[in-house]
Amino acid sequence: MTIQDHSFPTRTTVFSVPETIAAEAAVRPVISVKRVLDVILSLTAMLLLLPVFAMIALAVVWDSGEPVFFRQRRTGRHGKIFNIYKFRTMHVLEDGAEIVQAVRGDVRITRVGHFLRITSLDELPQLWNVLKGEMSLVGPRPHAVSHDEYYSALIENYHLRYAVKPGITGWAQINGARGATPRLSDMQTRIDLDIQYVERESLWLYLQILARTPLVVLRRKNAV
């Protein structure tokens, strides 16, 4: 099994962050309750799901060969770039200046990849991103760098989502703003919900989102 390596630099800031956000971050505790829960829950999940990881890896290889994992640059907290990991669900490995969003019936999606995407099982490798501190279990979903560059020029206050770590699930996702964003209004709705999360971030909201996420996944609304 191999991980596709595009040899892009990591931990590089490409988006400016307002001084108010940077100042707020400076006074936050280095280790928060949320971070402790992130580590405990993600590590526990990875250990318990090792058989599932192995079965998915075998299914991906059987269906469309290697690589098993897909790696792509995403924008994290304070605009820092990191590599996100997923189980590969497509025949292509896009991470350039132009990335086409997946849509229903997309011919780029593999047979196994279709199942992984509608069940969100392709996101499981991001537990490793959480353990590394690049992501949280809960937060705004990180977008591809090229999409951030595009939408940040069109949506006011888009950059405010960088005030917190991106998440595997988030306030926008449990409120129906997941999947493709064919219209600008779709992304605007998602960003509005992301900013609501940033403004209301709390341990209670974190736990609430975690509790509601399984139901959202089971409904498969907007999953492609």
RODO-2510 file (C-alpha; in nm, 4 decimals, decimal comma):
residues 224
     n   res          X          Y          Z
     1     m     0,0000     0,0000     0,0000
     2     t     0,1281     0,3444    -0,0849
     3     i     0,0350     0,7022    -0,0148
     4     q     0,0440     0,9362    -0,3110
     5     d     0,3063     1,2020    -0,2351
     6     h     0,2772     1,5251    -0,4320
     7     s     0,5793     1,6689    -0,2482
     8     f     0,4050     1,9929    -0,1624
     9     p     0,5366     2,1893     0,1357
    10     t     0,3353     2,1765     0,4549
    11     r     0,2789     2,4184     0,7381
    12     t     0,2962     2,7213     0,5086
    13     t     0,0627     3,0147     0,5618
    14     v    -0,1040     3,1293     0,2412
    15     f    -0,3985     3,3257     0,3786
    16     s    -0,3722     3,6273     0,6037
    17     v    -0,5412     3,6041     0,9415
    18     p    -0,6867     3,9134     1,1114
    19     e    -0,4901     4,0423     1,4108
    20     t    -0,7934     3,9963     1,6359
    21     i    -0,7979     3,6240     1,5635
    22     a    -0,4241     3,5887     1,6196
    23     a    -0,4470     3,7791     1,9468
    24     e    -0,7355     3,5643     2,0673
    25     a    -0,5414     3,2485     1,9853
    26     a    -0,2413     3,3724     2,1813
    27     v    -0,4354     3,3848     2,5073
    28     r    -0,5973     3,0419     2,4708
    29     p    -0,4591     2,7573     2,6818
    30     v    -0,2062     2,5444     2,4955
    31     i    -0,3928     2,2301     2,5985
    32     s    -0,7712     2,2567     2,6097
    33     v    -1,0378     2,0101     2,7140
    34     k    -1,1374     1,9857     2,3499
    35     r    -0,7846     1,8874     2,2512
    36     v    -0,7702     1,6225     2,5229
    37     l    -1,0990     1,4765     2,4002
    38     d    -0,9760     1,4909     2,0397
    39     v    -0,6707     1,2829     2,1278
    40     i    -0,8535     1,0302     2,3465
    41     l    -1,1474     0,9792     2,1100
    42     s    -0,9472     0,9691     1,7868
    43     l    -0,6864     0,7301     1,9287
    44     t    -0,9570     0,5027     2,0682
    45     a    -1,1438     0,5085     1,7376
    46     m    -0,8310     0,4259     1,5379
    47     l    -0,7509     0,1273     1,7600
    48     l    -1,1064    -0,0058     1,7533
    49     l    -1,1417     0,0483     1,3783
    50     l    -0,8127    -0,1144     1,2731
    51     p    -0,9987    -0,4152     1,1232
    52     v    -1,2230    -0,1743     0,9302
    53     f    -0,9181     0,0158     0,8027
    54     a    -0,7676    -0,3125     0,6817
    55     m    -1,0871    -0,4240     0,5059
    56     i    -1,1298    -0,0864     0,3327
    57     a    -0,7655    -0,0900     0,2218
    58     l    -0,8058    -0,4376     0,0699
    59     a    -1,1307    -0,3330    -0,1010
    60     v    -0,9689    -0,0257    -0,2556
    61     v    -0,6754    -0,2288    -0,3900
    62     w    -0,9054    -0,5035    -0,5204
    63     d    -1,1312    -0,2514    -0,6948
    64     s    -0,8839    -0,0078    -0,8506
    65     g    -0,5315    -0,0863    -0,7347
    66     e    -0,3024     0,1441    -0,5411
    67     p    -0,2618     0,3926    -0,3817
    68     v    -0,4953     0,3199    -0,0911
    69     f    -0,4783     0,6700     0,0503
    70     f    -0,5402     1,0065    -0,1087
    71     r    -0,3472     1,3071     0,0135
    72     q    -0,4392     1,6670    -0,0649
    73     r    -0,3399     2,0124     0,0592
    74     r    -0,5986     2,1809     0,2770
    75     t    -0,6070     2,5073     0,4712
    76     g    -0,6096     2,4773     0,8485
    77     r    -0,6142     2,7028     1,1509
    78     h    -0,4571     3,0461     1,0991
    79     g    -0,4286     2,9734     0,7268
    80     k    -0,1604     2,7051     0,7610
    81     i    -0,1451     2,4423     0,4897
    82     f    -0,1470     2,0748     0,5828
    83     n    -0,1943     1,7442     0,4034
    84     i    -0,5296     1,5792     0,4661
    85     y    -0,5653     1,2021     0,4322
    86     k    -0,8581     1,0031     0,2971
    87     f    -0,9163     0,6606     0,1556
    88     r    -0,8892     0,7023    -0,2206
    89     t    -1,2320     0,7068    -0,3841
    90     m    -1,1473     0,8317    -0,7344
    91     h    -0,9365     0,7299    -1,0310
    92     v    -0,7731     1,0747    -1,0209
    93     l    -0,5519     1,2367    -0,7564
    94     e    -0,6168     1,6079    -0,7980
    95     d    -0,4227     1,8655    -0,5973
    96     g    -0,3456     2,1469    -0,8352
    97     a    -0,4644     2,4930    -0,9262
    98     e    -0,8001     2,3610    -1,0471
    99     i    -0,9926     2,0883    -0,8639
   100     v    -1,3353     1,9801    -0,9864
   101     q    -1,5856     1,8969    -0,7124
   102     a    -1,7439     1,5522    -0,7190
   103     v    -2,1064     1,5294    -0,8328
   104     r    -2,3661     1,2541    -0,8450
   105     g    -2,2804     0,9984    -1,1121
   106     d    -1,9234     1,1271    -1,1380
   107     v    -1,7293     0,8855    -1,3609
   108     r    -1,4104     0,9574    -1,1661
   109     i    -1,5490     0,7798    -0,8597
   110     t    -1,4598     0,4108    -0,8259
   111     r    -1,7142     0,1427    -0,7341
   112     v    -1,5781     0,1017    -0,3830
   113     g    -1,5234     0,4762    -0,3670
   114     h    -1,8952     0,5395    -0,4168
   115     f    -1,9791     0,3312    -0,1111
   116     l    -1,7042     0,4929     0,0944
   117     r    -1,8221     0,8424     0,0063
   118     i    -2,1938     0,7962     0,0789
   119     t    -2,1091     0,6350     0,4142
   120     s    -1,8292     0,8871     0,4897
   121     l    -1,5908     0,5976     0,5594
   122     d    -1,3389     0,7636     0,3278
   123     e    -1,2874     1,0281     0,5981
   124     l    -1,1590     0,7840     0,8632
   125     p    -0,7861     0,8433     0,7928
   126     q    -0,8365     1,2007     0,9129
   127     l    -0,8259     1,0615     1,2649
   128     w    -0,4503     1,0702     1,2050
   129     n    -0,4730     1,4412     1,1189
   130     v    -0,6543     1,4910     1,4498
   131     l    -0,3843     1,3082     1,6437
   132     k    -0,1185     1,5228     1,4758
   133     g    -0,2999     1,8364     1,5893
   134     e    -0,3769     1,9585     1,2371
   135     m    -0,7495     1,8977     1,2748
   136     s    -1,0115     1,8521     1,5433
   137     l    -1,2964     1,6044     1,5458
   138     v    -1,5254     1,9079     1,5219
   139     g    -1,4736     2,2270     1,3244
   140     p    -1,5274     2,3798     0,9794
   141     r    -1,4555     2,1249     0,7080
   142     p    -1,1223     2,2111     0,5400
   143     h    -1,1410     2,2927     0,1702
   144     a    -0,8843     2,2335    -0,1021
   145     v    -0,6382     2,5222    -0,1263
   146     s    -0,7527     2,6149    -0,4770
   147     h    -1,1146     2,6317    -0,3574
   148     d    -1,0142     2,8542    -0,0649
   149     e    -0,8399     3,0910    -0,3029
   150     y    -1,1473     3,1042    -0,5262
   151     y    -1,4180     3,1450    -0,2632
   152     s    -1,2243     3,3790    -0,0346
   153     a    -1,2329     3,6360    -0,3145
   154     l    -1,6108     3,6067    -0,3464
   155     i    -1,7395     3,5607     0,0089
   156     e    -1,6962     3,8266     0,2730
   157     n    -1,5505     3,7050     0,6042
   158     y    -1,4581     3,3686     0,4497
   159     h    -1,1280     3,3882     0,6384
   160     l    -1,3001     3,3829     0,9789
   161     r    -1,3329     3,0035     0,9530
   162     y    -0,9557     2,9833     1,0023
   163     a    -0,9891     3,0982     1,3633
   164     v    -1,0326     2,7372     1,4782
   165     k    -0,8977     2,4014     1,3686
   166     p    -1,0842     2,2371     1,0807
   167     g    -1,2840     1,9286     1,1700
   168     i    -1,3904     1,5878     1,0447
   169     t    -1,7460     1,6997     1,1122
   170     g    -1,8918     2,0387     1,1881
   171     w    -2,1882     2,2660     1,2550
   172     a    -2,2421     2,3187     0,8834
   173     q    -2,2435     1,9457     0,8102
   174     i    -2,5052     1,8534     1,0716
   175     n    -2,7219     2,1375     0,9403
   176     g    -2,7300     2,0037     0,5843
   177     a    -2,4493     2,2124     0,4290
   178     r    -2,2333     1,9222     0,3126
   179     g    -2,1450     1,7835    -0,0265
   180     a    -2,0884     1,9740    -0,3504
   181     t    -2,1477     2,3492    -0,3780
   182     p    -2,2544     2,4065    -0,7406
   183     r    -2,3906     2,7530    -0,6613
   184     l    -2,2130     3,0327    -0,4776
   185     s    -2,5121     3,0519    -0,2438
   186     d    -2,4424     2,6914    -0,1353
   187     m    -2,0928     2,7826    -0,0217
   188     q    -2,2210     3,1056     0,1358
   189     t    -2,4608     2,9008     0,3486
   190     r    -2,1785     2,6724     0,4598
   191     i    -1,9503     2,9633     0,5482
   192     d    -2,2277     3,1362     0,7452
   193     l    -2,2705     2,8192     0,9516
   194     d    -1,8931     2,7841     0,9954
   195     i    -1,8738     3,1383     1,1316
   196     q    -2,1636     3,0637     1,3664
   197     y    -1,9578     2,7752     1,5036
   198     v    -1,6493     2,9939     1,5462
   199     e    -1,8525     3,2522     1,7363
   200     r    -2,0275     2,9948     1,9562
   201     e    -1,7448     2,7451     2,0030
   202     s    -1,7823     2,5611     2,3321
   203     l    -1,7406     2,2150     2,4789
   204     w    -2,1172     2,1683     2,4832
   205     l    -2,1469     2,2503     2,1117
   206     y    -1,8534     2,0186     2,0376
   207     l    -2,0281     1,7289     2,2134
   208     q    -2,3618     1,8112     2,0515
   209     i    -2,2126     1,8004     1,7020
   210     l    -2,0376     1,4703     1,7734
   211     a    -2,3632     1,3186     1,8984
   212     r    -2,5649     1,4325     1,5951
   213     t    -2,3094     1,3375     1,3292
   214     p    -2,3901     0,9614     1,3112
   215     l    -2,7551     1,0420     1,2331
   216     v    -2,6492     1,2805     0,9564
   217     v    -2,4200     1,0153     0,8057
   218     l    -2,6981     0,7561     0,8124
   219     r    -2,9356     0,9909     0,6289
   220     r    -2,6741     1,0358     0,3534
   221     k    -2,8225     1,3724     0,2561
   222     n    -2,6133     1,5512    -0,0102
   223     a    -2,3441     1,2783     0,0060
   224     v    -2,1792     1,2103    -0,3320
***
